[in-house]
Amino acid sequence: MNLASYKEELEEELGSILRYWITVTIDPEEGGFYGRIDGNDKVAPGAPKGVVLNSRILWTFSAAFCHTREPVYLSVARRAYEYLLAHFLDKEYGGVYWSLDHKGTVLNDRKQIYGLAFCLYGLSEYHIATGEQGALEEAITLFRLIEQHSYDRERKGYYEAAARDWTPPEDWRLSEKDANVQKTMNTHLHILEAYANLYRAWPDALLQERIKGLLEVFTRYMIDGATGHLLLFFEGDWTVRSPMVSYGHDIEAAWLLQESAVIIGDKEWIEKAKQLALKMALAAAEGLDGDGGLWYEREGAHLVWEKHWWPQAEAMIGFFNAWQVSGDNSWLERSLASWAFVKNYIRDPAGGEWWWGVGADHLPMPGQDKAGFWKCPYHNGRACMEIIRRLGKCLAGFSEI
């Protein structure tokens, strides 16, 4: 496949993904979006509505409007924005609730910093798309709340969670599968992503300082210098608590760290991040199968025999980025192979979205969502838009990333 064909196919795929979310996921009775659509495209009655789902829809459709200027995408972004303001914002203590019931009543009022970060990410993108000052103000407020209640001034980095009133929780976990620890790589990665996007709209000096601080945290504590893999779970003093390897996070961080350095325009960090991007892409490539798909994760010698949707999307970008950094065509081939794997096994040709994932037999994993608390249009929609943007520059003869 040549670059022009890659771009054309991803433009078509982006439209297909967004059409699915417009036609299938909007909740006309209770407002916002359905909390869950199963693998057969059926609405799950009474499913809770999570702030991550709503915020990722807000980001995706705001970014899609910036990318295409299609008015329908802006209308969906506005729906997500208005539902967020009306239902997820905690008007007493500040911040956003973790989840609501299907009618929009608070279900879980904890302050998960991961959730605040994605809300900030979506709000800043909506401001970029619309110029809506209120969205920027809400994003800045969330930044200040994260800094006030989550930032570790002594040891650096950010704590995972708080109770509604910002007191420390008993359970720090983002999900049941995570270790109950005070700091995680995953939350730090998405704080960095959110802060960098906010910086595009609001180039504040403290915000820039914190972005540099996050890049330092990754290089000092979170990237294994020997292997290039990310370390995932930590106590507050940065003691490592898990030997797990997440191939999807390796390749996602590989390009997101570099993008953050580019956004703040720090030449020293850009060069460091480019070298890290190649090292981490090489580490992630250990998880590639012969069919072009990326395995989910490994703990010690035990490989999880699943290929989830989001690592494939991140592999498309991360390997493409490694090609742009290095000029080594083998990275472009890996990006193309990731897309071929998606076309062959992850994308539902009848339903317009991607399966949650497939097992070693290439069959869709049973009982998983097409849309839900974690399954959103963010990873695959972003992969399409990011690579289309980069391909556009390549095809126009520009060399910068």
C-alpha positions in Angstrom: 0.0 0.0 0.0 1.3 3.5 -0.8 0.9 6.5 1.5 -2.0 8.0 -0.5 -4.0 4.8 -0.3 -3.3 4.6 3.5 -4.6 8.1 3.9 -7.7 7.5 1.7 -8.6 4.3 3.7 -8.3 6.1 7.0 -10.4 9.0 5.9 -13.1 6.5 5.0 -12.7 4.6 8.3 -12.9 7.8 10.3 -16.2 8.6 8.7 -17.5 5.0 9.4 -16.5 5.2 13.1 -18.1 8.6 13.7 -21.3 7.6 11.9 -21.6 4.7 14.2 -21.4 6.9 17.3 -23.9 9.4 15.8 -26.5 6.8 14.8 -26.2 4.2 17.5 -25.1 5.7 20.8 -27.1 8.9 21.3 -29.6 8.6 24.1 -32.7 10.6 23.0 -34.7 10.0 26.2 -32.4 10.6 29.1 -29.8 12.8 27.3 -26.2 12.4 26.5 -25.1 8.9 25.3 -26.0 5.4 26.2 -23.8 3.9 28.8 -23.3 0.6 27.0 -23.8 -0.9 23.6 -23.0 -4.6 23.5 -21.1 -6.5 20.8 -24.3 -7.0 18.8 -25.0 -3.3 18.7 -27.8 -3.6 21.3 -28.4 -1.0 24.0 -27.9 -2.3 27.5 -30.8 -0.8 29.5 -29.9 1.0 32.7 -26.1 0.9 32.0 -24.2 3.6 34.0 -22.7 6.6 32.2 -19.1 7.2 32.9 -17.2 10.5 32.7 -14.5 8.9 30.6 -16.9 7.9 27.9 -18.6 11.3 27.8 -15.2 13.2 27.9 -13.7 11.0 25.1 -16.8 11.6 22.9 -16.4 15.3 23.6 -12.7 15.2 22.6 -13.3 13.0 19.5 -16.1 15.0 18.0 -14.4 18.3 18.8 -11.2 17.1 17.1 -13.2 15.7 14.2 -14.8 19.0 13.6 -11.4 20.7 13.7 -10.2 18.1 11.2 -13.1 18.2 8.7 -15.3 21.2 9.6 -18.4 19.0 9.3 -21.2 20.7 11.3 -22.7 17.4 12.4 -19.6 16.6 14.4 -19.8 19.9 16.2 -23.4 19.2 17.2 -22.4 15.9 18.8 -19.5 17.6 20.6 -21.9 20.2 21.9 -24.2 17.5 23.2 -21.4 15.9 25.1 -20.3 19.3 26.4 -23.8 20.3 27.6 -24.4 16.9 29.3 -21.0 17.2 31.0 -21.8 20.6 32.5 -25.3 19.6 33.5 -24.6 16.3 35.1 -21.0 15.4 35.7 -19.7 18.6 37.3 -19.6 18.6 41.1 -20.9 22.1 41.9 -20.2 21.8 45.6 -16.7 20.4 45.9 -15.5 20.9 42.3 -14.2 18.4 39.8 -16.3 15.7 38.1 -18.1 12.6 39.3 -16.8 9.2 38.1 -20.2 7.9 37.0 -23.9 8.5 36.8 -26.9 6.2 36.5 -28.7 6.0 33.1 -30.9 8.9 34.1 -28.0 11.2 35.0 -28.1 10.9 38.8 -24.8 10.6 40.6 -23.8 6.9 41.0 -20.1 7.1 42.0 -19.0 10.5 43.3 -15.2 9.7 43.7 -12.7 12.0 42.1 -10.6 9.8 39.9 -7.8 12.0 38.5 -7.8 10.0 35.3 -11.4 11.1 34.8 -10.6 14.7 35.5 -7.7 14.5 33.0 -10.0 13.2 30.2 -12.6 15.8 31.0 -9.9 18.5 30.8 -8.7 17.0 27.5 -12.2 17.1 26.0 -13.0 20.6 27.3 -9.8 22.1 25.9 -10.4 20.5 22.5 -14.0 21.8 22.5 -12.6 25.3 23.2 -10.1 24.9 20.3 -13.0 23.8 18.0 -15.5 26.5 19.0 -13.8 29.3 20.8 -16.2 28.7 23.7 -14.6 30.6 26.6 -16.6 28.7 29.3 -15.1 25.4 28.2 -11.6 26.8 28.6 -12.4 28.2 32.0 -13.7 24.8 33.1 -10.6 23.1 31.8 -8.3 25.6 33.7 -10.4 25.0 36.8 -9.8 21.3 36.5 -6.1 21.9 36.0 -5.9 23.9 39.2 -7.9 21.3 41.2 -5.6 18.5 40.0 -2.6 20.6 41.0 -4.2 21.4 44.4 -5.3 18.0 45.4 -3.3 15.4 43.4 0.2 16.9 42.8 2.9 15.4 45.1 5.1 18.4 45.8 7.7 16.4 47.8 8.2 13.4 45.5 6.6 14.7 42.2 4.0 13.0 40.2 0.3 12.8 40.9 -1.9 10.7 43.2 -4.6 8.5 41.7 -7.8 9.5 43.3 -9.7 11.2 46.1 -13.1 11.0 47.8 -15.7 13.5 46.7 -14.5 16.0 49.3 -10.8 15.5 48.1 -9.8 13.4 51.2 -7.6 10.3 50.5 -9.6 7.2 49.5 -9.2 3.7 50.8 -9.3 2.3 47.3 -7.1 4.1 44.8 -7.8 1.9 41.8 -9.0 3.0 38.5 -10.6 -0.4 37.8 -10.8 -3.8 39.4 -7.9 -5.1 37.3 -5.5 -2.5 38.6 -3.2 -2.6 41.6 -4.4 -0.6 44.6 -1.5 1.8 44.6 -1.2 5.6 44.9 0.4 6.3 41.5 0.2 4.7 38.1 1.7 5.2 34.7 -1.7 5.2 33.0 -3.0 8.2 34.9 0.3 10.1 34.5 0.2 9.5 30.7 -3.3 11.0 30.4 -2.6 13.9 32.6 0.4 14.7 30.3 -1.8 14.3 27.3 -4.5 16.6 28.8 -2.1 19.2 30.0 -0.4 19.3 26.6 -3.7 19.8 24.8 -4.7 22.6 27.3 -1.3 24.3 26.6 -2.3 24.6 22.9 -5.2 26.8 24.1 -3.6 28.3 27.2 0.2 28.6 27.1 0.6 29.2 30.9 4.0 29.2 32.5 3.0 26.8 35.4 1.3 24.5 33.0 4.5 24.3 30.9 6.5 23.6 34.0 4.2 20.8 35.0 4.4 19.2 31.5 8.2 19.2 31.7 7.9 17.7 35.2 5.7 14.9 33.8 8.3 14.2 31.1 10.9 14.0 33.8 8.8 11.6 35.9 8.5 9.3 32.9 12.2 9.3 32.2 13.2 9.0 35.8 10.6 6.5 37.2 8.4 5.0 34.5 10.5 3.9 31.6 12.7 0.9 32.3 16.1 2.0 31.1 17.2 -1.6 30.4 14.1 -2.8 28.4 12.4 0.3 27.2 9.1 -1.0 28.6 6.9 1.1 30.9 6.6 0.4 34.6 3.0 0.6 35.5 2.2 0.7 39.2 3.9 2.5 42.1 3.6 3.4 45.7 3.8 7.1 46.6 7.6 6.9 46.9 7.9 5.4 43.5 8.5 1.9 44.7 7.5 -0.4 41.7 4.6 -2.8 42.5 4.1 -4.8 39.3 6.2 -6.6 36.7 3.5 -6.4 34.1 4.2 -5.2 30.5 1.5 -3.4 28.6 2.5 -3.3 24.9 -0.3 -0.9 24.0 0.8 1.6 26.6 4.4 1.2 25.5 3.6 2.3 21.9 1.0 4.9 23.0 3.5 6.6 25.3 6.2 6.4 22.6 4.5 9.0 20.5 2.5 11.0 23.2 5.7 11.9 25.1 7.2 13.3 21.9 4.0 15.1 21.0 3.9 16.8 24.4 7.5 18.0 24.0 6.6 19.4 20.5 3.6 21.2 21.8 5.6 23.1 24.5 8.3 23.8 21.9 11.2 22.6 24.2 14.0 21.5 21.8 16.0 19.6 24.4 12.9 17.5 25.4 11.9 17.0 21.8 15.3 15.4 21.0 15.1 13.3 24.2 11.6 12.2 23.4 12.5 11.2 19.8 15.1 8.8 21.2 12.7 7.5 23.7 10.1 7.0 21.0 12.4 4.7 19.1 13.4 2.8 22.2 9.8 2.3 23.4 8.6 1.4 19.9 11.3 -1.3 19.8 10.1 -2.6 23.2 6.4 -2.6 22.1 7.3 -4.5 18.9 8.2 -7.4 21.1 4.5 -7.9 21.4 3.8 -8.1 17.7 2.4 -11.3 16.4 3.1 -12.7 12.9 -0.4 -11.5 11.7 0.5 -7.9 12.4 -1.6 -7.6 15.6 -0.2 -6.5 19.0 -0.8 -8.7 22.0 -2.4 -7.0 25.0 0.0 -7.5 27.9 2.5 -9.8 29.6 3.2 -10.6 33.2 6.5 -12.3 33.7 6.4 -15.3 31.2 2.6 -15.3 30.9 1.3 -13.6 27.8 -2.4 -12.6 27.7 -3.6 -14.2 24.5 -5.8 -11.3 23.5 -5.5 -8.5 21.0 -7.6 -5.5 22.1 -8.8 -2.8 19.8 -6.9 0.2 21.4 -3.3 -1.2 21.2 -3.8 -1.7 17.5 -4.9 1.9 17.1 -1.9 3.1 19.1 0.4 0.8 17.2 -0.7 2.4 13.9 0.4 5.9 15.2 3.4 4.9 17.3 5.1 2.8 14.6 4.3 5.5 12.0 5.9 8.1 14.3 9.0 5.8 14.6 9.3 5.8 10.8 9.1 9.6 10.7 11.8 9.9 13.4 14.2 7.3 12.0 13.5 7.0 8.3 13.6 3.3 8.7 10.9 1.8 6.5 10.4 -1.2 8.7 8.5 1.0 11.1 6.1 2.1 8.3 5.6 -1.5 7.4 4.6 -2.2 11.0 2.1 0.6 11.0 0.6 -0.7 7.7 0.5 -4.2 9.2 -1.3 -2.9 12.2 -4.0 -1.3 10.0 -4.2 -4.5 7.9 -4.8 -6.5 11.1 -7.6 -4.1 12.1 -9.2 -4.4 8.7 -9.0 -8.2 8.8 -10.0 -9.0 12.4 -10.9 -6.0 14.6 -13.2 -3.8 12.5 -16.8 -5.1 12.3 -17.6 -4.8 8.6 -21.3 -4.8 9.3 -21.5 -2.6 12.3 -19.2 0.3 11.6 -17.2 0.2 14.8 -14.3 -2.0 16.1 -14.7 -5.1 18.2 -13.3 -4.9 21.7 -10.8 -7.4 20.6 -10.1 -10.9 19.4 -8.5 -14.0 20.9 -5.7 -16.1 19.5 -8.3 -17.7 17.2 -9.1 -14.2 15.7 -12.7 -14.5 16.8 -14.3 -11.5 18.6 -14.0 -11.7 22.4 -17.4 -12.7 23.8 -19.4 -10.4 26.2 -17.5 -7.2 25.4 -18.7 -3.8 24.4 -18.9 -1.9 21.1 -19.4 1.3 23.2 -19.3 1.6 27.0 -17.6 2.8 30.1 -14.1 2.2 28.5 -14.9 1.6 24.8 -15.0 5.0 23.2 -14.2 6.5 19.7 -11.1 8.1 21.1 -8.3 5.6 20.3 -9.4 4.5 16.8 -10.8 8.0 15.9 -7.6 9.6 17.0 -5.4 7.1 15.2 -7.3 7.9 11.9 -7.0 11.7 12.4 -3.4 11.7 13.6 -2.1 9.5 10.7 -4.2 11.4 8.1 -2.7 14.6 9.4 0.8 13.2 9.2 0.3 11.6 5.8 -1.0 14.9 4.5 2.3 16.6 5.4 4.3 13.7 4.0 2.5 13.8 0.7 2.8 17.6 0.5 6.6 17.3 0.9 6.9 18.5 4.5 9.4 16.6 6.7 8.4 17.8 10.2 6.3 15.6 12.5 
